[in-house]
Structure formats: C-alpha cells, structure tokens
C-alpha cells in the first residue's frame, strides 16, 4: 500500500520544500503538478528534471505521476504544454501523465467531444513514443464527466496509452455506484486520487469528513488487482498544509492498514 500527495495543494511553496515536508510526514510518493510557477511546462527543462529526480531519489520519495490541469489556459497553450508534459513525465522517470478534459458547454457538447477525441488520438500517439500513459481524470461538469464517458472515449481513441486516473470523489458524485465504477473500469485504472465527499457536493474533504466508505473502496481496488499509488487530492489546504497532510496520513493508515 503506497500513499502519495499532490504537490499543487501546497500553494506558494517551492516543490523541493513540498517534497521534503511530505517525506517527513510519511508519504511514499508525490504527484508533481505542473501548474505552479516553479514547475511550468514553458520553462521546464531536461536539466531541471534530472536535478529534481536526483533530489527525490536522495530524499527517498517516489514520483507517483505528473499532472497538468490547464483549466484556465487557452486551448492553443494547453495543447503545446500538454504535449511537452509527456516529455517532462519521461524526463522525470515517470510513466503516468494525468490530465482532465474541459468544461462542457451543453450546446457544443458533440463538437467538444469530437475535438477532444481528435486531440487525444494525437496525444496518445506522442505518448506512445515515450512509453507514457495519458490518464484522463473524469470530473463533474467536464466533457469526460463520468465512468460511461471514460469507457466511451477509450473505445473511440483505441490507444493502449489512454488510461484512467480514477478520482474516487468524482466517481462518487457522478456515478450511481463508486464500487461499480471501479469494477467497470478495471485494469484501465493506472492511478487513483482519493479524498472524501459529503452529500455528493464537489468539495474535496479530508479523509473521514464525508460519506465515502473507504474500506469497500479499497476492497474493490484489490478485486481488480490495482497495485498503484493512492494519491491524496486536496487543494484547499489553507494556512496549514503540513497539518492537513499530517492528519491525512494518520487517517489513511487507520483506514487502510
């Protein structure tokens, strides 16, 4: 059982400081987010990747994945950066790049879907060159909103490099059954985000503050043979991100072990 934490939640921190703190708290790995200023794809170099990877190796903390969510960027910039993020993922010694889709506009949904499918076809071809999985994260109110959407896009793109980052909170909100979602997606799941959810409201909460049955969730993941990281996705950590992360690792250990 391996636990990770997304670096992007530590707003204003340099990534090296985040990694040192996560290691001290007891996390096994970190998802490296490319949105913060010191990790932006535009400036990220192979030299920087090597230095960061060496730093993590010396620290003894793994790269669980790389993520790039460009919700507020132009599509042109988003495309350029996502293609480069594939290369960054490889430079960092990882093989999972997590992305989301984009907010759906109901009167343009079919057009958006077709455009996304075409982009993913090109992106997965690029990712194949680097042995990187593109792990889509279904998210409420986006083009890929739920498990059925995810299954459909996998079938349409027809690439072994297109896989799933299952955010259990999102699936709990959008799908009739979180457990069924895990079973339906099966070995397409290469990465998992975890957080708690209350009353099916899209607000990521600390473990134990919501309604998710983590024991049943864990059992479902075991049933499909999942052996990857469980990465905590909390992004509103307030003035005490270290305190939140410390409470979280304690809750995880009580819940899963």
C-alpha positions as a Markdown table, in Angstrom:
| # | Residue | x | y | z |
|---|---|---|---|---|
| 1 | Unk | 0.0 | 0.0 | 0.0 |
| 2 | Unk | 1.6 | 3.3 | -1.2 |
| 3 | Unk | 0.3 | 6.8 | -0.4 |
| 4 | Unk | 1.1 | 9.9 | -2.3 |
| 5 | Unk | 0.1 | 13.6 | -2.1 |
| 6 | Unk | -0.3 | 16.2 | -4.9 |
| 7 | Unk | 2.3 | 18.9 | -4.7 |
| 8 | Unk | -0.1 | 21.5 | -6.1 |
| 9 | Unk | -2.0 | 21.8 | -2.9 |
| 10 | Unk | 0.9 | 23.5 | -1.1 |
| 11 | Unk | 0.2 | 26.9 | -2.7 |
| 12 | Unk | 3.2 | 29.2 | -2.8 |
| 13 | Unk | 5.8 | 26.5 | -1.8 |
| 14 | Unk | 8.8 | 25.5 | -3.9 |
| 15 | Unk | 8.4 | 22.0 | -5.0 |
| 16 | Unk | 11.6 | 20.8 | -3.2 |
| 17 | Unk | 10.2 | 22.1 | 0.1 |
| 18 | Unk | 6.9 | 20.3 | -0.5 |
| 19 | Unk | 8.7 | 17.1 | -1.2 |
| 20 | Unk | 10.8 | 17.4 | 2.0 |
| 21 | Unk | 7.7 | 18.0 | 4.0 |
| 22 | Unk | 5.7 | 15.1 | 2.5 |
| 23 | Unk | 8.6 | 12.7 | 3.2 |
| 24 | Unk | 8.9 | 13.9 | 6.8 |
| 25 | Unk | 5.2 | 13.4 | 7.3 |
| 26 | Unk | 5.4 | 9.9 | 5.9 |
| 27 | Unk | 4.2 | 9.8 | 2.4 |
| 28 | Unk | 5.7 | 7.4 | 0.0 |
| 29 | Unk | 5.3 | 9.5 | -3.2 |
| 30 | Unk | 4.3 | 12.7 | -4.7 |
| 31 | Unk | 2.3 | 13.7 | -7.8 |
| 32 | Unk | 4.3 | 16.5 | -9.4 |
| 33 | Unk | 1.9 | 19.2 | -10.6 |
| 34 | Unk | 3.0 | 21.4 | -13.5 |
| 35 | Unk | 0.7 | 24.4 | -12.7 |
| 36 | Unk | 2.9 | 26.2 | -10.0 |
| 37 | Unk | 5.3 | 28.9 | -11.2 |
| 38 | Unk | 8.4 | 26.8 | -10.5 |
| 39 | Unk | 7.1 | 23.8 | -12.5 |
| 40 | Unk | 5.5 | 25.4 | -15.5 |
| 41 | Unk | 6.0 | 23.4 | -18.8 |
| 42 | Unk | 7.1 | 26.5 | -20.7 |
| 43 | Unk | 10.3 | 26.8 | -18.6 |
| 44 | Unk | 10.8 | 23.2 | -17.6 |
| 45 | Unk | 14.0 | 21.7 | -19.0 |
| 46 | Unk | 15.5 | 18.2 | -19.1 |
| 47 | Unk | 18.3 | 19.5 | -16.8 |
| 48 | Unk | 15.7 | 20.7 | -14.3 |
| 49 | Unk | 14.0 | 17.2 | -14.5 |
| 50 | Unk | 17.3 | 15.5 | -13.8 |
| 51 | Unk | 18.0 | 17.7 | -10.8 |
| 52 | Unk | 14.6 | 17.2 | -9.4 |
| 53 | Unk | 14.7 | 13.4 | -9.9 |
| 54 | Unk | 18.1 | 13.2 | -8.2 |
| 55 | Unk | 16.7 | 15.3 | -5.3 |
| 56 | Unk | 13.8 | 12.9 | -4.9 |
| 57 | Unk | 16.0 | 9.8 | -5.1 |
| 58 | Unk | 18.2 | 11.2 | -2.4 |
| 59 | Unk | 15.2 | 12.1 | -0.3 |
| 60 | Unk | 13.7 | 8.6 | -0.8 |
| 61 | Unk | 10.3 | 9.7 | -2.2 |
| 62 | Unk | 8.8 | 8.4 | -5.4 |
| 63 | Unk | 7.3 | 10.2 | -8.4 |
| 64 | Unk | 3.8 | 8.8 | -8.5 |
| 65 | Unk | 2.9 | 10.7 | -11.6 |
| 66 | Unk | 2.9 | 14.0 | -13.3 |
| 67 | Unk | -0.2 | 16.1 | -13.7 |
| 68 | Unk | -1.2 | 19.1 | -15.9 |
| 69 | Unk | -4.7 | 20.6 | -15.5 |
| 70 | Unk | -4.9 | 23.7 | -17.6 |
| 71 | Unk | -8.5 | 24.8 | -16.8 |
| 72 | Unk | -7.9 | 28.5 | -17.3 |
| 73 | Unk | -5.5 | 28.5 | -20.2 |
| 74 | Unk | -6.2 | 29.0 | -23.9 |
| 75 | Unk | -6.6 | 25.8 | -25.9 |
| 76 | Unk | -3.6 | 26.6 | -28.0 |
| 77 | Unk | -1.3 | 27.0 | -25.0 |
| 78 | Unk | -2.9 | 24.0 | -23.3 |
| 79 | Unk | -2.1 | 21.8 | -26.3 |
| 80 | Unk | 1.5 | 22.9 | -26.5 |
| 81 | Unk | 2.1 | 22.4 | -22.8 |
| 82 | Unk | 0.3 | 19.0 | -22.7 |
| 83 | Unk | 2.5 | 17.6 | -25.4 |
| 84 | Unk | 5.6 | 18.9 | -23.6 |
| 85 | Unk | 4.2 | 17.4 | -20.4 |
| 86 | Unk | 4.5 | 14.0 | -21.9 |
| 87 | Unk | 8.2 | 14.6 | -22.4 |
| 88 | Unk | 8.6 | 16.0 | -18.9 |
| 89 | Unk | 6.9 | 12.9 | -17.5 |
| 90 | Unk | 9.5 | 10.8 | -19.2 |
| 91 | Unk | 12.4 | 13.0 | -18.1 |
| 92 | Unk | 11.3 | 12.6 | -14.5 |
| 93 | Unk | 11.3 | 8.8 | -14.8 |
| 94 | Unk | 7.5 | 8.5 | -14.5 |
| 95 | Unk | 5.1 | 6.9 | -16.9 |
| 96 | Unk | 1.7 | 8.5 | -16.0 |
| 97 | Unk | 0.6 | 11.9 | -17.1 |
| 98 | Unk | -2.7 | 12.9 | -15.6 |
| 99 | Unk | -4.9 | 15.4 | -17.4 |
| 100 | Unk | -8.6 | 16.3 | -17.4 |
| 101 | Unk | -10.8 | 17.4 | -20.3 |
| 102 | Unk | -12.5 | 20.8 | -20.3 |
| 103 | Unk | -15.8 | 22.3 | -19.0 |
| 104 | Unk | -18.7 | 21.2 | -21.2 |
| 105 | Unk | -20.9 | 23.6 | -23.0 |
| 106 | Unk | -24.2 | 21.8 | -23.5 |
| 107 | Unk | -25.0 | 23.4 | -26.8 |
| 108 | Unk | -21.5 | 22.4 | -28.1 |
| 109 | Unk | -21.0 | 19.1 | -26.4 |
| 110 | Unk | -20.8 | 17.0 | -29.6 |
| 111 | Unk | -18.4 | 19.4 | -31.1 |
| 112 | Unk | -16.3 | 19.4 | -28.0 |
| 113 | Unk | -16.3 | 15.6 | -27.8 |
| 114 | Unk | -15.1 | 15.2 | -31.3 |
| 115 | Unk | -12.4 | 17.8 | -30.8 |
| 116 | Unk | -11.3 | 16.1 | -27.6 |
| 117 | Unk | -11.2 | 12.7 | -29.3 |
| 118 | Unk | -9.0 | 14.0 | -32.1 |
| 119 | Unk | -6.6 | 15.7 | -29.7 |
| 120 | Unk | -6.3 | 12.5 | -27.6 |
| 121 | Unk | -5.6 | 10.5 | -30.7 |
| 122 | Unk | -2.6 | 12.7 | -31.5 |
| 123 | Unk | -1.6 | 13.0 | -27.8 |
| 124 | Unk | -1.6 | 9.3 | -27.2 |
| 125 | Unk | 0.4 | 8.7 | -30.3 |
| 126 | Unk | 3.0 | 11.1 | -28.9 |
| 127 | Unk | 2.8 | 9.5 | -25.5 |
| 128 | Unk | 3.5 | 6.0 | -27.1 |
| 129 | Unk | 6.9 | 7.2 | -28.2 |
| 130 | Unk | 7.8 | 7.8 | -24.6 |
| 131 | Unk | 6.0 | 4.8 | -23.0 |
| 132 | Unk | 3.8 | 7.2 | -21.1 |
| 133 | Unk | 0.1 | 6.7 | -20.2 |
| 134 | Unk | -2.3 | 9.5 | -20.6 |
| 135 | Unk | -4.5 | 9.1 | -17.6 |
| 136 | Unk | -7.7 | 11.0 | -18.0 |
| 137 | Unk | -9.4 | 12.2 | -14.8 |
| 138 | Unk | -13.2 | 12.2 | -15.2 |
| 139 | Unk | -14.6 | 15.3 | -13.5 |
| 140 | Unk | -18.1 | 16.7 | -12.8 |
| 141 | Unk | -19.3 | 19.1 | -15.5 |
| 142 | Unk | -16.5 | 18.3 | -17.9 |
| 143 | Unk | -16.6 | 16.6 | -21.3 |
| 144 | Unk | -15.4 | 13.4 | -19.6 |
| 145 | Unk | -17.7 | 13.6 | -16.7 |
| 146 | Unk | -18.3 | 10.0 | -15.5 |
| 147 | Unk | -17.3 | 6.4 | -16.0 |
| 148 | Unk | -19.5 | 5.8 | -19.0 |
| 149 | Unk | -17.9 | 8.8 | -20.7 |
| 150 | Unk | -14.5 | 7.4 | -19.9 |
| 151 | Unk | -15.3 | 4.0 | -21.3 |
| 152 | Unk | -16.6 | 5.6 | -24.5 |
| 153 | Unk | -13.5 | 7.7 | -25.1 |
| 154 | Unk | -11.2 | 4.8 | -24.6 |
| 155 | Unk | -13.2 | 2.8 | -27.2 |
| 156 | Unk | -13.1 | 5.7 | -29.7 |
| 157 | Unk | -9.5 | 6.6 | -29.3 |
| 158 | Unk | -8.3 | 3.0 | -29.5 |
| 159 | Unk | -4.9 | 3.5 | -27.9 |
| 160 | Unk | -3.3 | 1.4 | -25.2 |
| 161 | Unk | -1.7 | 4.6 | -23.9 |
| 162 | Unk | -5.1 | 6.1 | -22.9 |
| 163 | Unk | -6.0 | 5.1 | -19.4 |
| 164 | Unk | -7.8 | 6.4 | -16.3 |
| 165 | Unk | -6.9 | 8.3 | -13.2 |
| 166 | Unk | -9.9 | 7.5 | -11.1 |
| 167 | Unk | -10.7 | 10.2 | -8.7 |
| 168 | Unk | -12.9 | 8.4 | -6.2 |
| 169 | Unk | -14.6 | 11.6 | -5.1 |
| 170 | Unk | -15.6 | 12.5 | -8.6 |
| 171 | Unk | -16.9 | 9.0 | -9.3 |
| 172 | Unk | -18.9 | 9.1 | -6.0 |
| 173 | Unk | -20.6 | 12.3 | -7.3 |
| 174 | Unk | -21.2 | 11.4 | -10.9 |
| 175 | Unk | -21.8 | 7.7 | -10.9 |
| 176 | Unk | -24.6 | 5.5 | -9.4 |
| 177 | Unk | -22.0 | 3.4 | -7.5 |
| 178 | Unk | -18.3 | 4.1 | -6.8 |
| 179 | Unk | -17.8 | 0.3 | -6.4 |
| 180 | Unk | -19.4 | -0.5 | -9.8 |
| 181 | Unk | -17.3 | 2.2 | -11.4 |
| 182 | Unk | -14.0 | 0.6 | -10.1 |
| 183 | Unk | -15.2 | -2.8 | -11.4 |
| 184 | Unk | -16.3 | -1.4 | -14.8 |
| 185 | Unk | -13.0 | 0.4 | -15.4 |
| 186 | Unk | -10.9 | -2.5 | -14.1 |
| 187 | Unk | -7.3 | -2.6 | -15.4 |
| 188 | Unk | -7.8 | 0.7 | -17.3 |
| 189 | Unk | -7.2 | 2.4 | -13.9 |
| 190 | Unk | -3.5 | 3.2 | -13.7 |
| 191 | Unk | -3.7 | 5.8 | -10.9 |
| 192 | Unk | -6.1 | 6.9 | -8.2 |
| 193 | Unk | -6.9 | 10.2 | -6.5 |
| 194 | Unk | -8.6 | 10.0 | -3.1 |
| 195 | Unk | -10.4 | 12.4 | -0.9 |
| 196 | Unk | -13.7 | 12.4 | 0.9 |
| 197 | Unk | -17.0 | 13.9 | -0.3 |
| 198 | Unk | -20.1 | 14.9 | 1.7 |
| 199 | Unk | -23.6 | 14.8 | 0.2 |
| 200 | Unk | -22.3 | 14.4 | -3.3 |
| 201 | Unk | -21.1 | 18.1 | -3.4 |
| 202 | Unk | -17.9 | 18.6 | -5.3 |
| 203 | Unk | -15.8 | 19.8 | -2.4 |
| 204 | Unk | -12.7 | 17.7 | -1.6 |
| 205 | Unk | -12.6 | 16.9 | 2.1 |
| 206 | Unk | -10.1 | 15.3 | 4.4 |
| 207 | Unk | -10.5 | 11.5 | 4.8 |
| 208 | Unk | -13.2 | 10.8 | 7.3 |
| 209 | Unk | -15.1 | 14.1 | 6.9 |
| 210 | Unk | -17.5 | 12.8 | 4.3 |
| 211 | Unk | -19.6 | 9.8 | 3.2 |
| 212 | Unk | -17.2 | 7.6 | 1.3 |
| 213 | Unk | -16.8 | 4.0 | 2.6 |
| 214 | Unk | -13.0 | 3.6 | 2.2 |
| 215 | Unk | -13.0 | 0.0 | 3.3 |
| 216 | Unk | -15.4 | -1.0 | 0.5 |
| 217 | Unk | -13.5 | 1.2 | -2.0 |
| 218 | Unk | -10.2 | -0.4 | -1.0 |
| 219 | Unk | -11.7 | -3.9 | -1.4 |
| 220 | Unk | -12.9 | -3.0 | -4.9 |
| 221 | Unk | -9.5 | -1.8 | -5.9 |
| 222 | Unk | -8.0 | -5.0 | -4.6 |
| 223 | Unk | -10.5 | -7.1 | -6.5 |
| 224 | Unk | -9.4 | -5.6 | -9.8 |
| 225 | Unk | -5.7 | -6.1 | -8.9 |
| 226 | Unk | -4.8 | -2.4 | -8.6 |
| 227 | Unk | -1.4 | -2.0 | -7.0 |
| 228 | Unk | -0.6 | 1.6 | -7.8 |
| 229 | Unk | -0.5 | 4.7 | -5.6 |
| 230 | Unk | -3.4 | 6.2 | -3.7 |
| 231 | Unk | -2.7 | 9.9 | -4.1 |
| 232 | Unk | -4.5 | 12.4 | -1.9 |
| 233 | Unk | -6.1 | 15.2 | -3.9 |
| 234 | Unk | -6.7 | 18.1 | -1.5 |
| 235 | Unk | -6.2 | 21.6 | -3.0 |
| 236 | Unk | -7.6 | 23.9 | -0.4 |
| 237 | Unk | -5.1 | 23.4 | 2.4 |
| 238 | Unk | -5.4 | 26.9 | 4.0 |
| 239 | Unk | -2.6 | 28.3 | 6.1 |
| 240 | Unk | -1.5 | 24.9 | 7.5 |
| 241 | Unk | -0.9 | 22.5 | 4.6 |
| 242 | Unk | 1.5 | 20.4 | 6.7 |
| 243 | Unk | -1.2 | 20.0 | 9.4 |
| 244 | Unk | -3.7 | 18.8 | 6.8 |
| 245 | Unk | -1.2 | 16.4 | 5.3 |
| 246 | Unk | -0.2 | 15.0 | 8.7 |
| 247 | Unk | -3.9 | 14.4 | 9.7 |
| 248 | Unk | -4.4 | 12.8 | 6.3 |
| 249 | Unk | -1.6 | 10.3 | 6.6 |
| 250 | Unk | -2.9 | 9.3 | 10.0 |
| 251 | Unk | -6.4 | 8.8 | 8.7 |
| 252 | Unk | -5.1 | 6.8 | 5.7 |
| 253 | Unk | -3.1 | 4.5 | 8.0 |
| 254 | Unk | -6.1 | 3.9 | 10.2 |
| 255 | Unk | -8.5 | 3.4 | 7.2 |
| 256 | Unk | -6.3 | 1.1 | 5.0 |
| 257 | Unk | -4.0 | -0.8 | 7.4 |
